[in-house]
Amino acid sequence: MPSTDTGAEHGNALPILNEIRHALARLIESDETSVIDLGALPMGPQDEAELLAALGEGEVEATIHAGGPSSVRETAFHGVWLLTHRNEAGETLACFVEIAFVPELLMSQAEDVADSAAELAKKLGQAQNS
């Protein structure tokens, strides 16, 4: 998580956890996803450490390689994901908490799925003609 502070605590871990709690309720009640941009909040290193410790680690982790690595990590709370985007040098560019059943970054786009279906049909046609 990028931090613009050099040691101060802003006390933002608890309010963020409460926002996550409310976002989980919205997700359950209405399928509404939420994203919290941690880089847009005044957070010191202690805030970051407290938030990460409170969220814990889950069972799922994925890395996407597109313009620099992006990691998606489930927290100990199902539906709460940590997303970190880095540049090619490995420097953190952005960090988000996404509250969703599946993070948007991991969802295939309809166009890509249609292209894949066409490509698979083409390959199957070639195999059947052989």
Buried (B, 14 or more C-beta within 10 A) or exposed (E): BEBEBEEEBEEBBEEBBEBBEEBBEEBEEEEEBBBBEBBEBEBBBBBBBBBBEBBEEBEBEBEBEEEBBBBBBBBEBEBBBBBBBBEEEEEBEBBBBBBBEEBEBBEEEEEEEEEEEEEEEEEEEEEEEE
